[in-house]
Amino acid sequence: MAITRKRRSGIERRCLSKAAKRMFMGMPRSVLRAVYQAECHFKQKKPL
Protein backbone atom coordinates (compact mmCIF):
# COMPACT_ATOMS: atom_id res chain seq x y z
CA MET A 1 0.00 0.00 0.00
CA ALA A 2 1.51 3.31 -1.07
CA ILE A 3 1.24 6.30 1.20
CA THR A 4 0.30 9.46 -0.63
CA ARG A 5 0.80 12.78 1.05
CA LYS A 6 -0.87 16.02 0.11
CA ARG A 7 -1.26 19.48 1.56
CA ARG A 8 -3.90 19.70 4.23
CA SER A 9 -6.08 22.63 5.23
CA GLY A 10 -6.21 23.97 8.76
CA ILE A 11 -9.54 22.27 9.31
CA GLU A 12 -8.12 18.88 8.37
CA ARG A 13 -4.95 19.38 10.39
CA ARG A 14 -6.29 20.65 13.69
CA CYS A 15 -9.97 20.06 14.07
CA LEU A 16 -11.43 16.97 12.46
CA SER A 17 -11.23 13.71 14.35
CA LYS A 18 -9.22 10.88 12.83
CA ALA A 19 -12.39 8.87 12.26
CA ALA A 20 -13.99 11.73 10.32
CA LYS A 21 -10.82 12.20 8.27
CA ARG A 22 -10.84 8.52 7.31
CA MET A 23 -14.56 8.42 6.62
CA PHE A 24 -14.71 11.54 4.45
CA MET A 25 -11.33 11.26 2.71
CA GLY A 26 -11.48 12.61 -0.86
CA MET A 27 -14.70 14.54 -0.28
CA PRO A 28 -15.03 18.21 -1.30
CA ARG A 29 -13.96 20.86 1.15
CA SER A 30 -17.57 21.93 1.77
CA VAL A 31 -18.37 18.46 3.14
CA LEU A 32 -15.34 18.57 5.46
CA ARG A 33 -16.44 21.99 6.66
CA ALA A 34 -19.94 20.70 7.45
CA VAL A 35 -18.52 17.72 9.36
CA TYR A 36 -16.23 20.09 11.27
CA GLN A 37 -19.18 22.31 12.23
CA ALA A 38 -21.12 19.26 13.44
CA GLU A 39 -18.17 18.04 15.55
CA CYS A 40 -17.71 21.48 17.11
CA HIS A 41 -21.40 21.65 17.93
CA PHE A 42 -21.30 18.17 19.48
CA LYS A 43 -18.19 18.98 21.55
CA GLN A 44 -19.57 22.45 22.43
CA LYS A 45 -16.44 24.12 21.07
CA LYS A 46 -16.23 27.40 19.23
CA PRO A 47 -15.32 26.78 15.56
CA LEU A 48 -12.29 28.49 14.03
C-alpha atoms as one frame of an Amber mdcrd trajectory, in Angstrom:
protein
   0.000   0.000   0.000   1.509   3.308  -1.065   1.237   6.301   1.204   0.301
   9.460  -0.635   0.800  12.784   1.048  -0.868  16.023   0.113  -1.255  19.476
   1.558  -3.902  19.703   4.234  -6.076  22.630   5.227  -6.205  23.972   8.758
  -9.539  22.272   9.307  -8.116  18.881   8.370  -4.947  19.378  10.390  -6.290
  20.652  13.690  -9.968  20.058  14.071 -11.426  16.966  12.464 -11.233  13.713
  14.354  -9.219  10.884  12.829 -12.389   8.870  12.264 -13.990  11.729  10.320
 -10.821  12.199   8.266 -10.840   8.523   7.308 -14.563   8.419   6.621 -14.709
  11.538   4.451 -11.326  11.261   2.706 -11.481  12.608  -0.860 -14.696  14.543
  -0.284 -15.031  18.206  -1.300 -13.965  20.865   1.155 -17.575  21.927   1.770
 -18.370  18.459   3.138 -15.340  18.575   5.456 -16.440  21.994   6.664 -19.940
  20.705   7.447 -18.516  17.720   9.357 -16.232  20.090  11.269 -19.176  22.314
  12.226 -21.118  19.264  13.443 -18.169  18.038  15.550 -17.709  21.478  17.109
 -21.399  21.650  17.931 -21.300  18.174  19.484 -18.190  18.983  21.550 -19.570
  22.448  22.430 -16.436  24.120  21.075 -16.231  27.398  19.230 -15.317  26.781
  15.557 -12.288  28.492  14.034
